């Protein structure tokens, strides 16, 4: 194979691997870095193990797509309720015992999870609702 064809296959494999990983946005820098890293790792590992360019290309595409999908599932899944509760308690500590859903949203929690988290904390008696705010007693 000519070097031009090898580079073309390498680039095409990267594009296919990135497409199969189903990124949330067309240009997602973190996803791109993860897919490229996994692609190169899978490609080189299969190349040195088998010596076949086609097997290496397939292994690179597969590794990049699987790592990309795993990352996407983690990102889309968001933060868990336990972690959101810990975050709410830390924010309350920093803000003098008062937290709003907007504070949790600003910290990266989606609004529905933020509201559910604060309602769960109120139901357990750890805070009291005061209008839009939730007041934690010390």
C-alpha positions in Angstrom: 0.0 0.0 0.0 1.2 3.5 -0.7 1.7 5.9 2.1 -1.1 8.2 0.8 -3.6 5.4 0.9 -2.5 4.5 4.5 -3.0 8.1 5.6 -6.3 8.2 3.9 -7.5 5.1 5.6 -6.2 6.3 8.9 -8.1 9.6 8.6 -11.2 7.9 7.3 -11.0 5.5 10.3 -10.9 8.4 12.7 -13.9 10.0 11.1 -15.9 6.8 11.1 -14.9 6.1 14.7 -16.0 9.5 15.8 -19.3 9.2 14.0 -20.0 5.8 15.5 -19.3 7.2 19.0 -22.4 9.4 18.6 -21.2 12.7 20.0 -23.7 15.1 21.5 -22.5 17.9 19.3 -20.8 17.8 15.9 -17.6 19.3 17.4 -17.0 18.1 21.0 -13.3 18.6 21.9 -13.2 16.1 24.8 -15.0 13.4 22.8 -12.5 14.0 19.9 -9.5 13.6 22.1 -10.9 10.5 23.7 -11.8 8.9 20.4 -8.4 9.8 18.8 -6.5 8.3 21.8 -8.6 5.1 21.8 -8.4 4.8 18.1 -4.6 5.1 18.0 -4.2 2.8 21.0 -6.5 0.1 19.4 -4.8 0.6 16.0 -1.3 0.2 17.3 -2.1 -2.7 19.6 -3.8 -4.6 16.8 -1.0 -3.7 14.4 1.7 -5.1 16.6 -0.3 -8.1 17.6 -1.5 -9.1 14.1 0.7 -7.3 11.6 -2.4 -6.8 9.4 -3.4 -3.3 8.4 -7.0 -4.1 8.0 -7.3 -5.8 11.4 -5.6 -2.8 12.9 -7.9 -0.4 11.2 -11.0 -2.3 12.4 -9.6 -2.6 16.0 -8.9 1.2 16.0 -12.4 2.1 14.8 -14.0 -0.3 17.3 -11.9 1.0 20.2 -12.6 4.6 19.4 -16.3 4.0 18.9 -16.7 2.1 22.2 -14.7 4.5 24.3 -16.6 7.4 22.7 -20.0 5.8 23.5 -18.9 5.0 27.0 -17.9 8.7 27.5 -21.2 9.9 26.0 -23.2 7.7 28.3 -21.3 9.1 31.3 -21.8 12.7 30.2 -25.5 12.3 29.3 -26.2 10.3 32.5 -25.3 13.3 34.6 -24.7 13.5 38.3 -26.3 11.0 40.6 -28.7 12.0 43.4 -26.2 11.2 46.1 -23.6 13.4 44.6 -26.1 16.1 44.0 -27.1 16.0 47.7 -23.5 16.3 48.8 -23.1 19.2 46.4 -26.2 20.9 47.9 -24.9 20.5 51.4 -21.5 21.9 50.5 -23.1 24.8 48.7 -25.3 25.5 51.7 -22.3 25.5 53.9 -20.5 28.0 51.7 -23.6 30.2 51.3 -24.5 30.5 55.0 -27.1 27.7 55.0 -29.2 28.9 52.1 -29.4 27.2 48.7 -31.6 27.7 45.6 -32.1 25.4 42.7 -30.3 28.0 40.6 -27.2 27.5 42.7 -27.2 23.8 41.9 -27.9 24.5 38.3 -25.0 26.9 38.1 -22.8 24.1 39.5 -23.7 21.8 36.6 -26.7 19.9 37.8 -29.7 19.9 35.5 -32.7 21.8 36.9 -35.0 18.7 37.4 -32.3 16.9 39.4 -31.6 20.0 41.4 -35.2 20.4 42.3 -35.6 16.7 43.2 -32.5 16.8 45.3 -33.6 19.8 47.4 -37.1 18.3 47.7 -35.6 15.0 48.9 -33.5 16.8 51.5 -36.6 18.7 52.7 -38.6 15.5 53.0 -35.8 14.0 55.1 -35.9 17.0 57.4 -32.5 18.3 56.6 -33.7 21.7 55.3 -36.9 23.8 55.1 -38.3 25.5 52.1 -38.5 29.3 52.4 -40.0 30.5 49.1 -37.6 29.7 46.3 -34.8 29.0 48.8 -34.0 26.0 51.0 -32.7 26.9 54.4 -30.4 24.4 56.2 -30.3 24.6 60.0 -27.0 24.2 61.7 
